[in-house]
Amino acid sequence: MEGNMNKVMSLLSELSLSDEPKKHLIELKTTLITLTAPRIKELPSNLNLNVLFDSFNSSDSEQVELTVDILTHLLPFVSPKEVVERFSEHLLRGLAHPHEKVRTLVLKEIQLCSDTDMGVMSVISDAPLLLGIVSSLGDSSLGVVKVASDTLLTVCRQAEGIRAVFSSESVSIMQTVMAKSDSCRFNVYDMLVQVCLLGDLAMSTVSNSGLLDRLTAEVTTGDVLTQLNALELLTTLVVSRDGMALLHRAGVVAKLQYLLSLAENDPMAALLMPGLIKFFGNMGHTQPRRMVEEYGSVMVMILRLAAGTLDLGDPTFQLVAIETVVHIGSSPEGILALAKFKTEMDEVLDIIGTKMRTAPTDQRVRILEALAQLFTVEEYQSEEVVGTLELWWPGVAGVNLEKLMAVARQPFADLHCAALKVLKALAYMAWGQKLIRSEPGLVEYILNRATENESTGKVMKWEIVKTLVLSSTASSIFDEFQMEQLNKYYRQGVFYVETQVEVAMEGEN
């Protein structure tokens, strides 16, 4: 093993003088593979890696890839900060290398360096290197763009890093990248939005750069695809309080509300509906009270679309709208917000109940998944929330569980399991437990393991049992024998199989 260590150092020293570098690289790679990680770490810290970086200066693709493999082995055992400081010029050349693997290797090494406070300072103090990373947002390879974006995001986790990345010179490079193509422009936008989510300083710094204004302006352009892409990115900001405030200040929310109002009569505006619904759905999810108080007309439009009383010519909009309503109602505050629109919610619940039974199978699965999400609450939730859900249930499937169980018993695994998820949601609440107890044969069905052939179904049934067993109200609703059987099922676990005991009778062969 000691011989192999010496051989690595010997091969590195000979590489620069060799007339056959590829042959040396193959031998070096083979030798490195035989060394364990601890042994590689014992190599001198001042190991001459310049010769390897120089090996990138070749039009031979195989030689370049061999060099990438070798450096991938060796660089993890050198401090990333040291790599950036010692090999800065090589890294800068590597960012412009024609081979994608070289550019990716360099960016990943810089990202590792940026993961520490001292490392960030090394990166941002090397202005050409930092600007090279920014330029990589315009790379022809999406893989390289992704690593470059992640690297800049890592740098921006430090206050000094944010200021360096959004210096006037750096922003100028970003503008140059954005001018190259639509995809490059949106590469920059995507990075900006990710940085915004890092916090107040990041949000204000990005906003002050003026680049975010360009993104918000894209929403009102005449190009529908561009508008949808911009909406997708702006929707990401809705989850952040500061992001939402920024969008309000920039007048973006008001513009989107106006576009939504046009959709009923303008076919071009209607094309934006998926993006607009998603935007306002996320807004309603994070700020349901504000949605009700300030954007009630938007809520009504989404509810009408979900109920089918508003037809924009594309049947897929209705399912998207139903899932959006459920997303808004997936929190206690959201449930109470939706409850303020009683007439519209009654219509939505009615259509959910109808589609649950009559829609094509793939849509029924999505409807049931949405229904389970809407009715899933923590056991110790306010009486107002639980009471609202109790009032909603008859509008979905009547006053019992007969219609739901008809779906659950169908021989389609995804449909069956989606129905069981709804049953689990009901099992959290006392009124739901009463429905389960009152439905003829339902408790017996839950306790019957023979109905489940797939592991997903077995897990779901056990989850229902677990929910009932751990509930604080179930023991006062189910009788003693039922609770005993539920506890037994719970203790036996998900995949318990009844053992069959055969007794040989005298006289049998």
PLY file of the C-alpha trace (Angstrom):
ply
format ascii 1.0
element vertex 509
property float x
property float y
property float z
element edge 508
property int vertex1
property int vertex2
end_header
0.00 0.00 0.00
2.91 2.34 0.79
4.21 1.61 -2.69
0.94 2.74 -4.21
1.11 6.01 -2.26
4.58 6.67 -3.64
3.40 5.66 -7.10
0.62 8.30 -7.01
3.14 11.03 -6.23
5.58 9.69 -8.81
2.91 9.58 -11.54
1.85 13.14 -10.76
5.41 14.42 -10.99
6.01 12.57 -14.26
2.72 13.60 -15.87
3.83 17.07 -16.99
6.89 15.62 -18.76
5.09 12.72 -20.39
4.53 12.46 -24.13
1.65 10.08 -23.38
-0.39 11.86 -20.66
-3.43 9.66 -21.19
-1.42 6.54 -20.42
-0.18 8.13 -17.17
-3.70 9.23 -16.26
-5.10 5.73 -16.75
-2.36 4.32 -14.51
-2.96 7.05 -11.92
-6.70 6.40 -11.84
-6.14 2.65 -11.47
-3.71 3.25 -8.59
-6.07 5.63 -6.79
-8.90 3.11 -6.95
-6.78 0.67 -4.93
-6.27 3.20 -2.13
-8.80 3.58 0.68
-10.06 7.03 1.63
-7.91 7.23 4.82
-4.80 6.39 2.76
-5.55 9.05 0.13
-5.94 11.54 2.97
-2.35 10.79 3.99
-1.06 12.23 0.72
0.86 15.50 1.23
-1.44 18.52 1.55
0.73 20.44 -0.90
0.28 17.75 -3.55
0.92 19.20 -6.99
-2.50 19.19 -8.62
-1.57 21.91 -11.13
-0.44 19.24 -13.53
-3.89 17.65 -13.40
-5.65 20.94 -14.08
-3.24 21.42 -16.99
-4.39 18.07 -18.37
-7.74 19.70 -19.11
-5.99 21.61 -21.90
-6.69 18.89 -24.44
-9.13 18.23 -27.25
-9.06 14.54 -26.32
-12.39 13.95 -24.56
-11.18 10.71 -22.95
-8.18 12.49 -21.39
-10.42 15.23 -20.02
-12.83 12.73 -18.49
-9.97 10.74 -16.92
-8.69 13.95 -15.34
-12.16 14.76 -13.98
-12.37 11.28 -12.41
-8.93 11.64 -10.79
-9.63 15.11 -9.39
-12.99 13.84 -8.12
-10.99 11.31 -6.09
-8.38 13.77 -4.82
-10.10 17.12 -4.26
-12.32 15.96 -1.35
-9.12 15.45 0.66
-7.94 19.01 0.16
-9.62 21.85 2.03
-12.14 23.48 -0.38
-10.89 26.89 0.78
-7.36 25.85 -0.11
-8.51 24.57 -3.52
-10.09 27.95 -4.33
-7.08 29.94 -3.14
-4.34 27.73 -4.61
-5.97 26.91 -7.93
-8.01 30.04 -8.60
-6.71 30.54 -12.15
-7.33 26.88 -13.02
-10.87 27.09 -11.64
-11.59 30.22 -13.66
-10.38 28.54 -16.85
-12.40 25.47 -15.90
-15.62 27.52 -15.82
-15.10 28.27 -19.51
-13.99 24.76 -20.50
-15.87 23.24 -23.46
-16.45 19.96 -21.57
-19.52 20.01 -19.31
-17.98 17.69 -16.71
-15.11 20.09 -16.11
-17.43 23.04 -15.58
-19.57 20.98 -13.21
-16.55 19.75 -11.22
-15.25 23.31 -10.75
-18.63 24.68 -9.66
-19.18 21.88 -7.17
-15.78 22.53 -5.62
-16.55 26.25 -5.30
-19.91 25.40 -3.74
-18.15 23.23 -1.13
-15.85 26.12 -0.33
-18.83 28.49 -0.02
-20.38 26.29 2.65
-18.23 27.86 5.39
-17.89 31.48 6.53
-14.17 31.59 5.70
-14.77 29.83 2.40
-17.35 32.39 1.29
-14.84 35.16 1.90
-12.30 33.33 -0.29
-14.83 33.08 -3.12
-16.17 36.64 -3.00
-12.70 38.17 -2.65
-11.86 36.63 -6.04
-14.02 38.88 -8.23
-13.23 37.19 -11.60
-14.14 33.79 -10.12
-17.42 35.06 -8.65
-18.38 36.74 -11.93
-17.50 33.51 -13.73
-20.03 31.65 -11.58
-22.68 34.26 -12.38
-21.91 33.90 -16.10
-22.50 30.16 -15.75
-26.22 30.88 -15.32
-26.20 31.26 -19.09
-24.52 27.89 -19.70
-25.87 25.68 -22.50
-26.15 22.75 -20.06
-29.06 22.79 -17.62
-26.99 20.62 -15.28
-24.26 23.25 -15.11
-26.86 26.00 -14.63
-28.34 24.10 -11.70
-24.96 23.74 -9.97
-24.11 27.40 -10.66
-27.44 28.50 -9.18
-26.94 26.27 -6.12
-23.43 27.68 -5.69
-24.66 31.27 -5.77
-27.43 30.35 -3.35
-24.82 28.92 -0.97
-22.73 32.11 -1.25
-25.84 34.22 -0.53
-26.44 32.48 2.78
-23.87 34.91 4.18
-24.59 38.66 4.29
-21.26 39.48 2.63
-22.03 36.93 -0.05
-25.42 38.49 -0.90
-23.84 41.91 -1.29
-21.10 40.51 -3.54
-23.46 38.49 -5.74
-25.66 41.56 -6.25
-22.89 44.11 -6.74
-23.35 46.43 -9.71
-20.77 44.50 -11.72
-22.41 41.16 -10.96
-25.90 42.45 -11.77
-24.52 43.71 -15.09
-23.30 40.18 -15.86
-26.77 38.83 -14.97
-28.35 41.29 -17.41
-25.94 40.13 -20.11
-26.91 36.51 -19.42
-30.62 37.39 -19.52
-30.20 39.00 -22.94
-28.94 35.72 -24.46
-32.30 33.88 -24.60
-35.63 33.35 -22.88
-34.33 30.27 -21.08
-31.25 32.14 -19.81
-33.45 34.98 -18.61
-35.57 32.58 -16.61
-32.46 30.82 -15.25
-31.56 34.14 -13.64
-35.13 34.72 -12.45
-35.22 31.29 -10.84
-32.00 32.01 -8.93
-33.35 35.40 -7.82
-36.50 33.86 -6.38
-34.53 31.19 -4.51
-32.30 33.87 -2.99
-35.36 35.92 -1.97
-36.54 33.02 0.18
-33.36 33.22 2.31
-34.71 36.10 4.42
-35.32 39.83 4.77
-31.82 40.97 3.77
-31.82 38.73 0.72
-35.29 39.88 -0.30
-34.43 43.59 -0.03
-31.08 43.16 -1.78
-32.63 41.33 -4.73
-35.45 43.87 -4.86
-33.00 46.78 -4.91
-31.16 45.24 -7.85
-34.16 46.00 -10.08
-34.13 42.48 -11.53
-37.21 41.41 -9.61
-39.15 44.25 -11.24
-38.34 42.69 -14.58
-39.78 39.37 -13.43
-43.01 40.93 -12.19
-43.32 42.84 -15.48
-43.21 39.53 -17.38
-46.65 38.70 -15.98
-48.35 41.29 -18.17
-46.47 40.52 -21.39
-48.46 39.28 -24.37
-46.61 35.95 -24.51
-48.75 33.40 -22.64
-45.89 30.91 -22.08
-43.71 33.66 -20.63
-46.56 34.79 -18.40
-47.14 31.26 -17.12
-43.42 30.77 -16.40
-43.32 34.10 -14.54
-46.44 33.16 -12.57
-44.84 29.86 -11.58
-41.84 31.67 -10.09
-43.88 34.41 -8.41
-46.09 31.73 -6.83
-42.95 30.52 -5.02
-42.71 33.92 -3.32
-46.26 33.69 -1.99
-45.18 31.26 0.75
-42.95 33.98 2.22
-44.48 36.83 4.22
-41.89 39.23 2.86
-42.38 37.87 -0.63
-46.10 38.45 -0.41
-45.53 41.99 0.87
-43.14 42.64 -2.01
-45.69 41.43 -4.57
-48.34 43.67 -3.03
-46.02 46.70 -3.08
-45.12 46.06 -6.69
-48.80 45.90 -7.60
-48.40 42.33 -8.88
-51.35 40.90 -6.95
-53.67 43.63 -8.24
-52.52 42.95 -11.82
-53.14 39.23 -11.41
-56.58 39.88 -9.95
-57.38 41.99 -13.00
-56.16 39.25 -15.38
-58.34 36.75 -13.53
-61.37 39.00 -13.92
-60.80 39.07 -17.71
-60.70 35.29 -18.03
-64.49 34.87 -18.17
-64.75 36.88 -21.40
-61.24 36.86 -22.87
-60.02 33.51 -24.32
-56.39 34.67 -24.17
-56.68 35.59 -20.50
-58.34 32.21 -19.86
-55.13 30.50 -20.99
-53.49 31.89 -17.86
-56.06 30.30 -15.55
-53.90 27.35 -14.36
-51.13 29.72 -13.27
-53.51 32.28 -11.78
-55.44 29.64 -9.85
-52.22 28.20 -8.45
-50.98 31.65 -7.45
-54.13 32.64 -5.60
-54.54 29.12 -4.21
-51.13 29.38 -2.54
-51.99 32.86 -1.34
-55.23 31.55 0.14
-53.34 28.70 1.78
-50.79 30.97 3.49
-53.07 33.95 4.18
-56.69 32.71 4.15
-58.06 35.60 6.18
-56.52 38.18 3.88
-57.83 36.25 0.89
-61.38 36.48 2.24
-61.19 40.13 3.29
-59.33 41.59 0.31
-59.82 39.15 -2.54
-63.30 37.75 -1.95
-64.14 38.06 -5.66
-61.16 35.85 -6.50
-62.31 33.24 -3.98
-65.80 33.27 -5.49
-64.38 32.81 -8.99
-62.24 29.83 -7.94
-65.19 28.28 -6.08
-67.50 28.77 -9.09
-64.90 27.17 -11.36
-64.59 24.23 -8.95
-68.38 23.83 -8.76
-68.77 23.98 -12.54
-71.03 27.04 -12.46
-68.27 28.93 -14.30
-67.20 27.30 -17.57
-64.08 28.63 -19.31
-64.08 25.99 -22.01
-61.43 23.66 -20.57
-62.73 20.81 -18.36
-59.31 20.37 -16.73
-59.72 23.76 -15.02
-62.45 22.38 -12.78
-60.28 19.66 -11.25
-57.43 22.13 -10.75
-59.87 24.51 -9.06
-61.21 21.75 -6.77
-57.67 20.87 -5.68
-56.98 24.58 -5.15
-60.05 24.94 -2.90
-58.82 21.97 -0.88
-55.31 23.47 -0.66
-56.83 26.66 0.77
-58.86 24.56 3.22
-55.99 22.38 4.39
-55.54 24.43 7.56
-58.02 25.34 10.32
-57.90 28.99 9.24
-58.51 27.96 5.65
-61.54 25.86 6.58
-63.11 28.77 8.42
-62.32 31.09 5.49
-64.08 28.79 3.04
-67.04 28.47 5.40
-67.79 32.16 4.79
-68.76 31.26 1.22
-71.58 28.89 2.16
-73.51 28.85 -1.12
-70.42 28.34 -3.25
-68.95 25.69 -0.90
-72.22 23.75 -0.93
-72.00 23.63 -4.73
-68.35 22.53 -4.62
-69.05 19.76 -2.10
-71.96 18.54 -4.20
-69.82 18.28 -7.33
-67.07 16.51 -5.34
-69.62 13.93 -4.20
-70.84 13.43 -7.77
-67.37 13.11 -9.29
-66.31 10.75 -6.51
-68.82 8.24 -7.88
-69.10 8.98 -11.61
-65.89 10.57 -12.96
-63.22 8.56 -14.84
-61.02 6.52 -12.49
-57.97 8.82 -12.61
-60.13 11.84 -11.74
-61.93 9.95 -8.98
-58.60 9.14 -7.36
-57.60 12.83 -7.40
-61.04 13.83 -6.05
-60.80 11.32 -3.19
-57.23 12.41 -2.37
-58.47 16.00 -2.24
-61.44 15.01 -0.08
-59.15 13.22 2.38
-56.93 16.31 2.58
-59.89 18.63 3.18
-61.29 16.52 6.03
-57.98 15.67 7.70
-57.56 17.67 10.93
-55.67 17.19 14.14
-57.72 15.34 16.75
-57.61 18.26 19.19
-58.99 20.90 16.85
-61.45 23.66 17.71
-65.13 22.82 17.90
-65.81 25.42 15.21
-63.53 23.66 12.71
-64.78 20.16 13.50
-68.37 21.41 13.46
-67.86 23.03 10.04
-66.56 19.76 8.60
-69.52 17.90 10.10
-71.87 20.31 8.34
-69.98 19.83 5.08
-69.97 16.04 5.01
-73.66 15.44 4.08
-73.13 17.72 1.09
-70.41 15.36 -0.17
-71.81 11.90 0.31
-75.08 12.07 2.23
-75.62 11.32 5.89
-73.89 7.92 5.91
-70.85 6.22 4.42
-72.61 3.92 1.98
-71.46 5.80 -1.14
-67.87 6.05 0.06
-67.74 2.36 0.89
-69.10 1.46 -2.54
-66.00 3.15 -3.95
-63.66 1.58 -1.37
-64.82 -1.95 -2.30
-64.00 -1.55 -5.99
-61.12 -3.70 -7.32
-58.81 -0.80 -8.29
-55.92 -0.39 -5.86
-55.42 3.38 -6.28
-59.16 4.10 -6.03
-59.54 1.72 -3.08
-56.66 3.27 -1.12
-57.83 6.83 -1.85
-61.23 5.94 -0.36
-59.52 4.44 2.69
-57.64 7.75 3.16
-61.00 9.52 3.41
-62.10 6.96 5.98
-58.92 7.60 7.99
-59.63 11.36 7.91
-63.11 10.76 9.31
-61.68 8.48 12.01
-59.97 11.46 13.68
-63.27 13.14 14.59
-66.01 11.99 16.96
-68.77 12.61 14.42
-66.78 10.64 11.83
-66.35 7.78 14.29
-70.12 7.72 14.81
-70.61 7.42 11.05
-68.14 4.51 10.96
-69.89 2.76 13.85
-73.33 3.28 12.35
-72.55 2.06 8.83
-73.67 -1.63 8.68
-70.71 -4.00 8.36
-68.09 -1.23 8.19
-66.25 -2.03 11.43
-66.13 -5.68 10.37
-64.79 -4.61 6.97
-62.04 -2.57 8.60
-61.06 -5.53 10.78
-61.06 -7.98 7.84
-57.47 -8.35 6.62
-58.56 -10.66 3.79
-59.87 -7.72 1.73
-56.33 -6.38 1.26
-53.99 -7.95 -1.29
-51.62 -4.99 -1.73
-49.28 -3.62 0.94
-50.63 -0.08 0.47
-54.12 -1.25 1.38
-52.83 -3.16 4.41
-50.99 -0.07 5.62
-54.03 2.16 5.12
-56.34 -0.19 7.05
-53.89 -0.38 9.94
-53.61 3.43 9.90
-57.41 3.67 10.25
-57.34 1.23 13.16
-54.43 3.10 14.77
-56.31 6.40 14.48
-59.35 4.91 16.21
-57.34 3.14 18.94
-55.37 6.26 19.84
-58.39 8.56 19.72
-59.64 9.99 23.01
-63.29 9.66 21.96
-63.44 6.24 20.27
-63.93 4.24 23.51
-67.12 6.16 24.24
-68.48 5.56 20.72
-67.58 1.96 19.90
-68.72 -0.89 22.16
-66.33 -2.86 24.32
-66.03 -5.81 21.92
-65.29 -3.54 18.95
-62.60 -1.69 20.88
-61.07 -5.00 21.95
-60.89 -6.15 18.32
-59.47 -2.82 17.15
-56.78 -2.94 19.85
-55.90 -6.51 18.92
-55.58 -5.56 15.23
-53.40 -2.57 16.17
-51.08 -4.68 18.35
-50.70 -7.35 15.68
-49.32 -4.79 13.26
-49.70 -4.10 9.57
-48.75 -7.41 8.01
-50.02 -9.93 10.57
-51.11 -13.25 9.04
-53.40 -15.68 10.87
-51.61 -19.01 11.39
-53.52 -22.04 10.09
-53.17 -25.07 12.37
-53.81 -28.44 10.70
-54.48 -31.53 12.86
-53.86 -34.97 11.32
-56.77 -37.36 11.96
-56.16 -41.02 12.77
-56.46 -43.21 9.72
-55.46 -40.49 7.23
-52.47 -41.16 4.97
0 1
1 2
2 3
3 4
4 5
5 6
6 7
7 8
8 9
9 10
10 11
11 12
12 13
13 14
14 15
15 16
16 17
17 18
18 19
19 20
20 21
21 22
22 23
23 24
24 25
25 26
26 27
27 28
28 29
29 30
30 31
31 32
32 33
33 34
34 35
35 36
36 37
37 38
38 39
39 40
40 41
41 42
42 43
43 44
44 45
45 46
46 47
47 48
48 49
49 50
50 51
51 52
52 53
53 54
54 55
55 56
56 57
57 58
58 59
59 60
60 61
61 62
62 63
63 64
64 65
65 66
66 67
67 68
68 69
69 70
70 71
71 72
72 73
73 74
74 75
75 76
76 77
77 78
78 79
79 80
80 81
81 82
82 83
83 84
84 85
85 86
86 87
87 88
88 89
89 90
90 91
91 92
92 93
93 94
94 95
95 96
96 97
97 98
98 99
99 100
100 101
101 102
102 103
103 104
104 105
105 106
106 107
107 108
108 109
109 110
110 111
111 112
112 113
113 114
114 115
115 116
116 117
117 118
118 119
119 120
120 121
121 122
122 123
123 124
124 125
125 126
126 127
127 128
128 129
129 130
130 131
131 132
132 133
133 134
134 135
135 136
136 137
137 138
138 139
139 140
140 141
141 142
142 143
143 144
144 145
145 146
146 147
147 148
148 149
149 150
150 151
151 152
152 153
153 154
154 155
155 156
156 157
157 158
158 159
159 160
160 161
161 162
162 163
163 164
164 165
165 166
166 167
167 168
168 169
169 170
170 171
171 172
172 173
173 174
174 175
175 176
176 177
177 178
178 179
179 180
180 181
181 182
182 183
183 184
184 185
185 186
186 187
187 188
188 189
189 190
190 191
191 192
192 193
193 194
194 195
195 196
196 197
197 198
198 199
199 200
200 201
201 202
202 203
203 204
204 205
205 206
206 207
207 208
208 209
209 210
210 211
211 212
212 213
213 214
214 215
215 216
216 217
217 218
218 219
219 220
220 221
221 222
222 223
223 224
224 225
225 226
226 227
227 228
228 229
229 230
230 231
231 232
232 233
233 234
234 235
235 236
236 237
237 238
238 239
239 240
240 241
241 242
242 243
243 244
244 245
245 246
246 247
247 248
248 249
249 250
250 251
251 252
252 253
253 254
254 255
255 256
256 257
257 258
258 259
259 260
260 261
261 262
262 263
263 264
264 265
265 266
266 267
267 268
268 269
269 270
270 271
271 272
272 273
273 274
274 275
275 276
276 277
277 278
278 279
279 280
280 281
281 282
282 283
283 284
284 285
285 286
286 287
287 288
288 289
289 290
290 291
291 292
292 293
293 294
294 295
295 296
296 297
297 298
298 299
299 300
300 301
301 302
302 303
303 304
304 305
305 306
306 307
307 308
308 309
309 310
310 311
311 312
312 313
313 314
314 315
315 316
316 317
317 318
318 319
319 320
320 321
321 322
322 323
323 324
324 325
325 326
326 327
327 328
328 329
329 330
330 331
331 332
332 333
333 334
334 335
335 336
336 337
337 338
338 339
339 340
340 341
341 342
342 343
343 344
344 345
345 346
346 347
347 348
348 349
349 350
350 351
351 352
352 353
353 354
354 355
355 356
356 357
357 358
358 359
359 360
360 361
361 362
362 363
363 364
364 365
365 366
366 367
367 368
368 369
369 370
370 371
371 372
372 373
373 374
374 375
375 376
376 377
377 378
378 379
379 380
380 381
381 382
382 383
383 384
384 385
385 386
386 387
387 388
388 389
389 390
390 391
391 392
392 393
393 394
394 395
395 396
396 397
397 398
398 399
399 400
400 401
401 402
402 403
403 404
404 405
405 406
406 407
407 408
408 409
409 410
410 411
411 412
412 413
413 414
414 415
415 416
416 417
417 418
418 419
419 420
420 421
421 422
422 423
423 424
424 425
425 426
426 427
427 428
428 429
429 430
430 431
431 432
432 433
433 434
434 435
435 436
436 437
437 438
438 439
439 440
440 441
441 442
442 443
443 444
444 445
445 446
446 447
447 448
448 449
449 450
450 451
451 452
452 453
453 454
454 455
455 456
456 457
457 458
458 459
459 460
460 461
461 462
462 463
463 464
464 465
465 466
466 467
467 468
468 469
469 470
470 471
471 472
472 473
473 474
474 475
475 476
476 477
477 478
478 479
479 480
480 481
481 482
482 483
483 484
484 485
485 486
486 487
487 488
488 489
489 490
490 491
491 492
492 493
493 494
494 495
495 496
496 497
497 498
498 499
499 500
500 501
501 502
502 503
503 504
504 505
505 506
506 507
507 508
